[in-house]
Amino acid sequence: MPTIERPDPSEYAEYYGTYIDKVPDGPFLEMLRQQHEETQAFLSELGEARGEYRYAAGKWSVKEVVGHMTDTERVFAYRGLCFARGDEGPLPGMDQDPYVEQAHFEDRTLADIAAEWQDLRRSDLRLFGSFRPEVWSRGGVASGCRFTVRSIAYIVLGHEIHHLGVLRDRYL
């Protein structure tokens, strides 16, 4: 399994350091696999009854948080794919609130949204696992910021760590 070094702050916009800093040291792909198993178990334990729960007025429901995790991973994995294949962008940004609003997650079951996330993560494990060592330092521009493939991968992992923490702390 290739070693993927932690990205240097010069490889991403400062804002994303909040996610990258949440990623512990260790073998990246193994952490991504382990997170997949842990998130899958966590989501299956939530149950449909919790899907519509919001911890406060105006906050996203559990379904919306899980849907947001999925949409964000999909967008960032696409960015990583583009940069890995030599497309340096610029790629468009993603405004999370309209994405959640337009997704209508309330029309779906939590189990369905979680299954979509699982399928996406399996795909991303294969994608990231297929990259040769030289790919990780390639980069490009998305949302007006410069990123490397390595930083994108760490953001995917850290973003999920962040939102799982929010679900555990505020929704349970």
C-alpha positions as CSV (number, residue, x, y, z in Angstrom):
1,M,0.0,0.0,0.0
2,P,1.5,3.3,-1.0
3,T,2.4,5.9,1.6
4,I,0.5,9.2,1.1
5,E,2.2,12.0,3.0
6,R,0.1,14.5,4.9
7,P,-0.3,17.6,2.7
8,D,1.6,20.8,3.4
9,P,-0.5,23.9,4.1
10,S,0.8,25.3,0.7
11,E,-1.3,22.6,-1.0
12,Y,-4.7,23.8,-0.1
13,A,-6.7,26.9,1.0
14,E,-6.3,27.8,4.7
15,Y,-10.0,27.1,5.3
16,Y,-9.6,23.4,4.6
17,G,-6.9,23.0,7.2
18,T,-9.8,22.6,9.7
19,Y,-10.6,19.3,8.0
20,I,-7.0,18.1,7.3
21,D,-6.0,18.8,10.9
22,K,-8.7,16.3,12.0
23,V,-7.0,13.4,10.1
24,P,-4.7,11.5,12.4
25,D,-1.3,10.3,11.3
26,G,-1.3,6.9,9.7
27,P,-1.7,5.1,6.4
28,F,-4.2,7.2,4.5
29,L,-5.9,4.5,2.5
30,E,-6.3,2.2,5.5
31,M,-7.8,5.1,7.4
32,L,-10.2,5.7,4.6
33,R,-11.2,2.0,4.6
34,Q,-11.6,2.0,8.3
35,Q,-13.7,5.1,8.3
36,H,-16.0,3.5,5.7
37,E,-16.6,0.6,8.0
38,E,-17.2,2.8,11.1
39,T,-19.5,5.3,9.2
40,Q,-21.4,2.4,7.7
41,A,-22.0,0.9,11.2
42,F,-22.9,4.3,12.7
43,L,-25.4,5.1,10.0
44,S,-27.1,1.7,10.2
45,E,-27.5,2.2,14.0
46,L,-29.2,5.6,13.6
47,G,-32.5,4.2,12.3
48,E,-35.2,5.9,10.1
49,A,-36.8,7.7,13.1
50,R,-33.8,9.9,13.5
51,G,-33.6,10.8,9.8
52,E,-35.7,14.0,10.1
53,Y,-34.3,15.1,13.5
54,R,-32.8,18.6,13.7
55,Y,-31.0,19.7,16.9
56,A,-32.2,23.3,16.4
57,A,-34.5,25.3,14.1
58,G,-32.8,26.1,10.8
59,K,-30.2,23.3,11.2
60,W,-29.9,20.4,8.7
61,S,-31.7,17.1,9.5
62,V,-29.7,13.9,9.9
63,K,-30.6,13.0,6.3
64,E,-29.4,16.3,5.1
65,V,-26.1,16.0,6.9
66,V,-25.5,12.5,5.5
67,G,-26.6,13.8,2.0
68,H,-24.2,16.7,2.4
69,M,-21.4,14.3,3.3
70,T,-22.1,12.4,0.2
71,D,-22.4,15.4,-2.1
72,T,-19.2,16.9,-0.8
73,E,-17.2,13.6,-1.1
74,R,-18.5,13.3,-4.7
75,V,-17.4,16.8,-5.6
76,F,-14.0,16.5,-4.0
77,A,-13.4,13.1,-5.5
78,Y,-14.2,14.5,-8.9
79,R,-11.7,17.3,-8.3
80,G,-9.1,14.8,-7.3
81,L,-9.8,12.7,-10.4
82,C,-9.5,15.8,-12.6
83,F,-6.2,16.9,-11.1
84,A,-4.9,13.3,-11.1
85,R,-5.6,13.1,-14.8
86,G,-3.8,16.4,-15.5
87,D,-6.8,18.7,-15.8
88,E,-5.7,21.7,-13.7
89,G,-9.1,23.4,-13.9
90,P,-10.3,25.8,-12.9
91,L,-13.2,23.8,-11.5
92,P,-16.4,25.4,-10.1
93,G,-17.1,25.9,-6.5
94,M,-19.8,24.2,-4.4
95,D,-22.2,26.2,-2.2
96,Q,-23.3,23.6,0.3
97,D,-26.7,25.2,1.2
98,P,-28.2,25.3,-2.3
99,Y,-26.9,21.7,-2.8
100,V,-28.8,20.5,0.3
101,E,-31.9,22.6,-0.5
102,Q,-32.1,21.2,-4.1
103,A,-31.4,17.6,-3.1
104,H,-34.8,17.1,-1.3
105,F,-33.3,14.5,1.0
106,E,-36.6,14.5,3.0
107,D,-38.1,12.6,0.1
108,R,-35.7,9.7,0.6
109,T,-35.1,7.2,3.4
110,L,-32.0,7.6,5.6
111,A,-31.1,4.0,4.5
112,D,-31.2,5.0,0.9
113,I,-29.0,8.1,1.4
114,A,-26.5,6.0,3.5
115,A,-26.4,3.3,0.8
116,E,-25.5,6.0,-1.8
117,W,-22.7,7.2,0.5
118,Q,-21.5,3.6,0.9
119,D,-21.4,3.1,-2.9
120,L,-19.6,6.4,-3.4
121,R,-17.0,5.6,-0.7
122,R,-16.3,2.1,-2.2
123,S,-15.7,3.9,-5.6
124,D,-13.4,6.5,-4.0
125,L,-11.4,3.8,-2.3
126,R,-10.8,2.2,-5.7
127,L,-10.0,5.6,-7.3
128,F,-7.6,6.8,-4.6
129,G,-6.1,3.3,-4.4
130,S,-5.3,3.4,-8.1
131,F,-3.2,6.5,-8.1
132,R,0.6,6.1,-8.7
133,P,2.9,7.9,-6.2
134,E,3.6,10.8,-8.6
135,V,-0.2,11.6,-8.9
136,W,-0.6,12.8,-5.3
137,S,1.4,15.9,-5.8
138,R,-0.4,17.0,-9.0
139,G,-2.8,19.9,-8.5
140,G,-5.2,22.4,-9.9
141,V,-7.7,25.1,-9.1
142,A,-11.2,24.6,-7.7
143,S,-13.4,27.2,-6.1
144,G,-10.7,29.7,-6.9
145,C,-8.1,27.9,-4.7
146,R,-5.1,25.7,-5.5
147,F,-5.2,22.1,-4.3
148,T,-3.2,19.0,-4.7
149,V,-4.6,15.5,-5.2
150,R,-3.2,14.6,-1.7
151,S,-4.9,17.6,-0.1
152,I,-8.2,16.7,-1.7
153,A,-8.0,13.1,-0.4
154,Y,-7.2,14.4,3.1
155,I,-10.1,16.9,2.9
156,V,-12.5,14.0,2.1
157,L,-11.4,12.1,5.1
158,G,-11.4,15.1,7.5
159,H,-14.7,16.4,6.3
160,E,-16.4,13.2,7.2
161,I,-14.6,13.1,10.6
162,H,-16.0,16.6,11.2
163,H,-19.6,15.7,10.3
164,L,-19.6,12.4,12.2
165,G,-18.5,14.4,15.2
166,V,-21.3,16.8,14.7
167,L,-23.8,14.0,14.3
168,R,-22.6,12.3,17.5
169,D,-22.4,15.5,19.6
170,R,-25.5,17.4,18.4
171,Y,-27.9,14.8,17.0
172,L,-27.8,11.9,19.4
